[in-house]
Amino acid sequence: MVPLGSEGYWLVRLLFERGLAVIYLFAFIVALKQFRPLAGEDGLLPIDEYAEGVEFGERPSLFQLLPDDRFIGAAAWTGVVLSSLALVGVPYWLPEPYPVVASMALWGAMWALYLSFVNAGRVFYGYGWESMLLETGFLAIFLGAGETAPPTVVLLLISWVLFRNMFGAGLIKIRGDDCWRELRCMDYHYETQPIPNPLSWFAHRLPDRFHRVEVLGNHVVELAIPFLYFAPQPYATVGGVATIGFQLWLMTTGNFAWLNALTIVQATATFGDGTLSVLPGVSAPAAAPTPLYLEALALLVAAVILVLSVPPTRNMLSPGQVMNTSFDPIHLVKSYGAFGSVTRERYQLVIEGTREPNPGEDDWEAYDLKGQPVDPAERPPQWAPYHLRLDWQLWFAAMRSRPGPRQRWLLALLAKLLEGDRETESLLAATPFEESPERIRVLRYRYRFTTREERTETGRWWSRERVGTYVPASTREELGSSRRIRLR
């Protein structure tokens, strides 16, 4: 056994930083493509509402100081450039002693920029992996670069994020839904998950016995394996490899944005250079000692994280555990947990428009979404680690039979589609209209995967039945009137 902290971590840092840079790159590209139509000046949730309605100390963001689309675009492009520089390892190109300072500035700037998007993005950025990226990205600031070794305590802190990520998810499953305790949740998961991918249908149709073993394996990986992250080598590596294998399976059977990819990146912190050196063509250099000032900063950060970890740990261990809960405005330490309950049926919103003033049922045409199923014959697409923010919110919205206050963005979406707004339409896969429609409506369906026999006969991946009208047929004027549309 190799005692914790007694081997080098230069290669581990290199692997971790490259992986984290890829995640940041995806995150900033998503911000570049989607933030303005979702939460910009003329977005579904206009940024002025955030800038004027929230104190800076409550949800700090650069966009509170300058709520401007051009500045939002510049910030997103800056993030793309910075994450690309981190990906190719620019700080490592510099002569000593500049790599450490350059690395801290680079990772610090990315963290501050992405914090601005998360805090200003509101419901469209209200996902656990946003805080997880910020928490992990903050720790990356203190890893150093160049010839010097990284502070071991920072890698331990990354493992602590990973532990809360995995163990929190395991606890909330055991507490949250009988099907996890009965080993039956995977009977439903692949069909009802937010955005199925091309392999989800096949995974759903695996034998029931396989699904029971899946759930049991899930409990082992999330409730037992995390304690290995802090064990001596090679046990810590065993824990990391088991976690990576588990996340790879989730990545191949669903679209969970960068949750799984980020967890894999975190799991590399459980390795040591000795582990990576067994790979062909890989050897660990003789790293110089960690600078004293960096060690001191790392210990200070560890002390702060330790204090801030008390409320999230209490939440995680509490019988009333709440998943994905933040305890500070800059997302330094959070309590995680995913899929505490699994829906048994998949409800889906289908947006339709028509150019007819008095339409019949045959006069309506559906807008195609990028990730959510609309056409039953269309195979589920692969998008992760790219994040389809509108599609995720539509999945949440479909759980209700009518839109509520948290879905007020949906009425704004419909109004902009009636206007033929091109930026809003860019959030969709396709619009059936060259000119804006006269009326629009939202129907609610129940979708299920076809059986093997049904798919052989029809070629369809889905079967669906209409269960209600989510938003009745409306013009622009009617959408703006509370007489016809009520949020409840």
C-alpha positions in Angstrom: 0.0 0.0 0.0 1.1 3.5 -0.7 0.1 6.0 2.1 -2.1 8.9 1.0 0.0 11.9 -0.2 3.3 10.0 -0.3 3.5 9.8 -4.2 3.6 12.5 -6.8 0.6 14.1 -8.4 2.1 16.1 -11.3 0.6 13.9 -14.0 -2.7 13.8 -12.1 -2.9 17.6 -12.1 -2.2 17.7 -15.8 -4.9 15.1 -16.6 -7.4 16.8 -14.2 -6.8 20.3 -15.6 -7.1 19.2 -19.3 -10.4 17.5 -18.5 -11.8 20.4 -16.5 -10.8 22.8 -19.3 -12.9 20.7 -21.8 -15.9 21.0 -19.4 -15.4 24.7 -19.1 -15.2 25.0 -22.9 -18.5 23.3 -23.4 -20.0 25.5 -20.6 -18.9 28.7 -22.3 -20.0 27.5 -25.8 -23.4 26.8 -24.3 -23.5 30.3 -22.8 -22.5 31.8 -26.1 -25.2 30.0 -28.0 -28.1 30.0 -25.5 -27.7 32.6 -22.7 -28.9 35.7 -24.6 -32.2 34.1 -26.0 -32.8 32.6 -22.6 -31.8 35.3 -20.1 -30.4 38.2 -22.1 -31.8 41.7 -22.7 -34.7 40.3 -24.7 -34.6 36.8 -23.3 -37.3 34.6 -22.0 -36.3 35.8 -18.5 -34.9 39.3 -19.3 -31.7 40.1 -17.5 -33.0 43.4 -16.3 -35.3 41.6 -13.9 -32.2 40.0 -12.3 -30.1 43.1 -12.4 -32.8 45.3 -10.8 -34.3 42.7 -8.5 -31.3 41.1 -6.8 -28.6 42.5 -4.5 -25.1 41.9 -5.7 -24.2 40.1 -2.5 -27.1 37.7 -2.9 -26.2 36.4 -6.4 -23.0 38.2 -7.5 -22.5 38.5 -11.3 -20.7 40.9 -13.7 -24.0 41.1 -15.6 -25.6 42.9 -12.6 -23.2 45.7 -13.2 -23.6 45.7 -17.0 -26.8 43.9 -18.1 -26.0 44.2 -21.8 -26.1 41.6 -24.6 -22.9 42.7 -26.1 -21.1 42.3 -22.8 -22.7 38.9 -22.3 -21.4 37.8 -25.7 -18.0 39.2 -24.9 -17.9 37.4 -21.6 -18.9 34.1 -23.3 -16.2 34.5 -26.0 -13.6 35.3 -23.3 -14.5 32.2 -21.5 -14.2 30.1 -24.7 -10.7 31.6 -25.3 -9.6 31.1 -21.7 -10.7 27.5 -21.5 -9.0 26.9 -24.8 -5.8 28.3 -23.4 -6.2 26.1 -20.3 -6.8 23.1 -22.5 -3.5 23.5 -24.4 -1.7 24.2 -21.1 -0.4 27.7 -21.9 0.8 28.4 -18.3 3.2 25.4 -18.6 4.9 27.1 -21.6 6.1 30.0 -19.4 9.5 30.0 -17.6 9.7 29.6 -13.9 8.4 31.1 -11.6 5.5 32.5 -13.8 3.5 29.3 -14.5 1.9 29.2 -11.0 0.8 32.9 -11.1 -0.4 32.6 -14.7 -2.4 29.4 -13.9 -4.1 31.0 -10.9 -5.1 34.0 -13.0 -6.4 31.8 -15.8 -8.5 29.5 -13.7 -9.6 32.4 -11.5 -10.9 34.4 -14.5 -12.8 31.4 -15.8 -14.4 30.8 -12.4 -15.5 34.4 -12.0 -16.9 34.5 -15.6 -18.9 31.3 -15.1 -20.2 32.4 -11.7 -21.6 35.4 -13.5 -23.5 33.2 -15.9 -24.8 30.9 -13.2 -26.1 33.5 -10.9 -27.7 35.6 -13.6 -29.2 32.6 -15.5 -31.7 31.8 -12.8 -33.9 28.8 -13.5 -32.1 28.0 -16.8 -28.9 27.6 -14.7 -30.4 26.0 -11.7 -28.8 22.6 -12.0 -26.5 20.8 -9.6 -23.7 20.5 -12.1 -23.4 24.2 -12.4 -22.4 24.6 -8.8 -20.3 21.5 -9.1 -18.3 23.1 -12.0 -17.9 26.3 -10.0 -16.8 24.4 -6.9 -14.3 22.2 -8.8 -13.1 25.2 -10.9 -12.5 27.2 -7.7 -10.2 24.5 -6.4 -8.3 24.3 -9.7 -7.1 27.9 -9.1 -4.8 26.6 -6.3 -3.3 23.5 -8.1 -0.3 25.4 -9.5 1.4 24.6 -12.8 4.8 24.3 -14.4 7.6 22.2 -12.8 6.3 22.4 -9.3 4.2 19.8 -7.6 0.5 20.5 -6.8 -0.6 20.9 -3.1 -1.9 17.5 -2.0 -4.6 19.1 0.1 -6.2 20.6 -3.0 -6.5 17.1 -4.6 -8.1 15.9 -1.3 -10.6 18.8 -1.5 -11.5 17.7 -5.0 -12.0 14.2 -3.7 -14.3 15.7 -1.1 -16.4 17.3 -3.8 -16.6 13.9 -5.6 -17.6 12.2 -2.3 -20.5 14.6 -1.7 -21.5 14.3 -5.3 -21.6 10.4 -5.2 -22.6 9.7 -1.6 -25.2 12.4 -1.6 -26.8 10.9 -4.7 -26.7 7.5 -3.0 -28.3 8.7 0.2 -31.1 10.6 -1.5 -32.0 7.6 -3.6 -32.3 5.3 -0.6 -34.4 7.8 1.2 -36.4 9.2 -1.7 -38.2 6.5 -3.5 -39.4 2.9 -2.8 -38.2 1.7 -6.2 -34.6 2.3 -5.3 -35.0 0.1 -2.2 -37.0 -2.5 -4.2 -34.3 -2.5 -7.0 -36.9 -1.5 -9.6 -36.1 2.2 -10.5 -34.1 1.2 -13.7 -37.4 -0.3 -15.0 -38.4 3.3 -15.6 -35.3 5.5 -15.7 -34.2 5.1 -19.3 -37.7 5.9 -20.6 -38.5 8.8 -18.3 -35.1 10.5 -17.9 -34.9 14.1 -19.0 -33.3 13.6 -22.5 -32.9 10.0 -23.7 -30.1 9.2 -26.2 -29.7 6.7 -29.0 -29.0 3.8 -26.7 -31.7 4.6 -24.1 -34.3 2.5 -25.9 -32.0 -0.5 -26.0 -31.1 -0.1 -22.3 -34.8 0.1 -21.4 -35.4 -3.2 -23.2 -32.7 -5.1 -21.3 -34.0 -8.0 -19.1 -35.6 -7.2 -15.8 -33.0 -9.2 -13.9 -30.3 -6.9 -15.5 -32.1 -3.8 -14.2 -32.2 -5.3 -10.6 -28.4 -5.8 -10.8 -28.0 -2.3 -12.1 -29.8 -0.8 -9.1 -27.8 -2.9 -6.7 -24.6 -1.8 -8.5 -25.7 1.8 -8.3 -26.0 1.5 -4.5 -22.6 0.0 -4.2 -20.9 2.6 -6.3 -22.6 5.6 -4.7 -22.8 4.4 -1.0 -19.7 2.2 -0.5 -17.1 3.1 -3.2 -16.8 6.8 -2.2 -15.0 5.9 1.1 -12.2 4.5 -1.0 -11.4 8.0 -2.4 -9.5 8.7 0.8 -7.9 5.3 1.2 -4.2 4.5 0.5 -3.2 3.5 -3.0 -4.1 1.4 -4.9 -7.5 1.4 -3.2 -8.2 5.1 -3.9 -7.5 4.3 -7.6 -9.9 1.4 -7.5 -12.6 3.7 -6.2 -11.8 6.2 -8.9 -11.9 3.6 -11.7 -15.2 2.2 -10.4 -16.7 5.7 -10.4 -15.4 6.4 -13.9 -16.9 3.1 -15.2 -20.2 3.9 -13.6 -20.3 7.4 -15.2 -19.3 6.1 -18.6 -22.4 3.8 -18.5 -24.6 6.7 -17.7 -23.0 8.8 -20.5 -23.7 6.1 -23.0 -27.4 5.6 -22.1 -28.5 9.2 -21.5 -28.0 12.9 -22.0 -27.1 14.5 -18.6 -25.2 17.6 -19.9 -21.7 17.5 -18.4 -22.7 15.9 -15.0 -21.1 12.6 -15.8 -18.1 14.0 -17.6 -17.4 16.4 -14.7 -17.6 13.5 -12.3 -15.1 11.6 -14.3 -12.7 14.6 -14.2 -13.2 14.8 -10.4 -12.4 11.1 -10.1 -8.9 11.6 -11.6 -8.0 13.3 -8.4 -8.1 9.8 -6.7 -5.2 8.6 -8.9 -1.5 9.0 -8.2 1.4 9.5 -10.7 2.4 5.9 -9.9 -0.9 4.7 -11.2 -0.7 6.8 -14.4 2.9 5.8 -15.1 1.9 2.2 -15.7 0.2 3.4 -19.0 2.4 2.9 -22.1 4.5 5.9 -22.9 3.6 7.8 -19.7 6.2 8.8 -17.2 6.1 11.2 -14.3 8.7 13.9 -14.2 10.6 14.8 -11.1 8.5 17.7 -9.9 10.0 20.6 -7.9 8.6 21.3 -4.4 5.3 23.2 -4.1 6.0 26.9 -3.5 5.5 27.9 0.1 3.0 30.6 -0.7 0.9 28.2 -2.7 1.0 25.6 0.2 -0.1 28.3 2.6 -3.0 29.4 0.3 -4.1 25.8 -0.2 -4.2 25.3 3.6 -6.2 28.5 4.0 -8.7 27.4 1.3 -8.9 24.0 3.0 -9.8 25.7 6.3 -12.5 27.8 4.6 -13.9 24.7 2.8 -13.9 22.8 6.1 -16.0 25.5 7.8 -18.4 25.8 4.8 -18.8 22.1 4.6 -20.7 21.9 7.9 -24.2 22.9 6.6 -24.0 20.7 3.4 -22.8 17.7 5.4 -25.6 18.2 7.9 -28.1 18.3 5.0 -26.5 15.3 3.4 -26.8 13.2 6.6 -30.2 14.5 7.6 -33.3 12.3 7.1 -34.9 15.3 5.5 -32.0 15.7 2.9 -32.7 18.2 0.2 -30.9 17.6 -3.1 -28.6 20.1 -4.8 -28.8 22.7 -2.1 -26.5 25.8 -2.1 -25.4 27.4 1.2 -23.3 30.4 -0.1 -23.8 32.8 -3.0 -20.6 31.9 -4.8 -21.1 28.1 -4.8 -18.0 27.1 -2.9 -19.6 24.2 -1.1 -22.9 22.6 -2.0 -24.9 19.5 -1.0 -25.5 17.3 -4.0 -27.9 14.4 -4.9 -29.6 13.4 -8.1 -32.7 11.3 -9.0 -34.0 10.9 -5.4 -37.2 9.9 -7.1 -37.9 8.4 -10.5 -41.0 9.2 -12.5 -43.0 6.2 -13.7 -44.5 7.8 -16.8 -43.0 10.2 -19.3 -45.1 13.4 -20.0 -44.1 15.5 -22.9 -45.0 19.0 -24.1 -45.5 19.5 -27.8 -45.7 23.1 -29.1 -47.8 23.6 -32.2 -48.7 26.5 -34.4 -51.0 27.3 -37.2 -51.5 30.1 -39.8 -55.2 29.5 -40.0 -57.5 31.9 -38.2 -60.0 29.2 -37.5 -57.9 26.0 -37.5 -59.1 22.4 -37.4 -57.0 19.7 -35.9 -55.3 19.0 -39.2 -54.1 22.6 -39.5 -51.6 22.5 -36.6 -47.9 21.9 -37.2 -45.4 20.9 -34.4 -42.1 22.7 -33.6 -39.3 20.2 -33.4 -37.1 20.2 -30.3 -33.4 19.4 -30.2 -33.5 16.9 -27.4 -37.0 16.2 -26.2 -39.0 13.7 -28.3 -41.7 15.2 -30.6 -42.0 12.9 -33.7 -42.4 9.3 -32.4 -40.4 8.0 -35.4 -37.4 10.1 -34.7 -34.5 8.3 -32.9 -33.4 10.0 -29.6 -30.3 12.1 -30.3 -27.0 12.4 -28.6 -26.2 15.8 -27.1 -24.2 15.4 -23.9 -21.9 16.9 -22.7 -23.6 19.8 -24.5 -26.4 21.2 -22.4 -29.8 21.8 -23.9 -31.2 24.2 -21.3 -34.6 24.8 -22.8 -35.2 21.1 -23.4 -34.4 20.4 -19.7 -36.9 23.0 -18.5 -39.6 21.6 -20.8 -39.1 18.2 -19.2 -39.6 19.7 -15.8 -42.6 21.7 -17.0 -44.3 18.6 -18.4 -44.6 17.1 -14.9 -47.4 19.6 -14.3 -50.8 19.5 -16.0 -50.7 23.3 -16.3 -47.9 25.9 -16.3 -47.1 27.3 -12.9 -45.2 30.5 -11.8 -41.8 28.8 -12.4 -42.9 28.3 -16.1 -43.7 31.9 -16.9 -40.8 31.7 -19.3 -42.9 29.3 -21.4 -45.5 32.0 -22.2 -42.6 34.3 -23.2 -41.3 31.5 -25.4 -44.7 31.1 -27.1 -45.0 34.8 -27.6 -41.6 35.0 -29.3 -42.5 32.1 -31.6 -45.6 33.9 -32.6 -43.3 36.9 -33.4 -41.0 34.7 -35.4 -38.1 35.7 -33.2 -35.0 34.1 -34.8 -32.9 34.0 -31.6 -35.6 32.1 -29.8 -36.1 29.8 -32.7 -32.4 29.0 -32.5 -33.1 27.1 -29.3 -35.3 24.7 -31.3 -34.4 22.1 -33.8 -36.7 23.4 -36.5 -39.7 25.6 -37.0 -42.5 24.6 -39.5 -43.2 28.2 -40.5 -41.3 30.5 -42.9 -43.6 33.3 -41.6 -44.8 33.6 -38.0 -48.0 31.6 -37.1 -51.3 33.2 -36.2 -52.0 31.0 -33.2 -49.9 28.7 -31.0 -50.8 26.0 -28.4 -49.1 23.5 -26.2 -50.4 19.9 -25.9 -49.4 17.4 -23.2 -48.7 13.8 -24.2 -47.8 10.6 -22.4 -44.8 9.0 -24.3 -43.5 5.5 -23.9 -40.8 3.5 -25.7 -42.2 1.1 -28.3 -41.9 -2.6 -27.7 -39.5 -4.6 -29.9 -42.5 -5.8 -31.9 -43.9 -2.3 -32.4 -40.5 -0.9 -33.5 -40.0 -3.8 -36.0 -43.5 -3.2 -37.4 -43.6 0.6 -37.5 -40.0 1.8 -37.2 -41.0 4.1 -34.4 -39.0 4.6 -31.2 -42.0 6.1 -29.3 -45.7 5.6 -28.8 -47.7 8.5 -27.5 -51.2 9.5 -26.4 -52.6 12.9 -25.8 -53.5 13.5 -22.2 -54.5 17.2 -22.2 -53.9 20.8 -23.4 -51.2 22.6 -21.5 -51.7 26.0 -23.1 -54.9 26.5 -25.2 -54.7 27.9 -28.7 -53.7 31.6 -28.3 -52.8 34.7 -30.3 -50.1 37.1 -29.1 -52.8 39.3 -27.6 -54.4 36.5 -25.7 -51.0 35.2 -24.4 -50.5 38.7 -22.8 -53.9 38.6 -21.1 -54.4 36.8 -17.8 -58.0 36.2 -18.8 -57.1 33.1 -20.8 -53.8 31.9 -19.4 -53.4 31.4 -15.7 -50.2 30.3 -14.0 -51.1 28.1 -11.1 
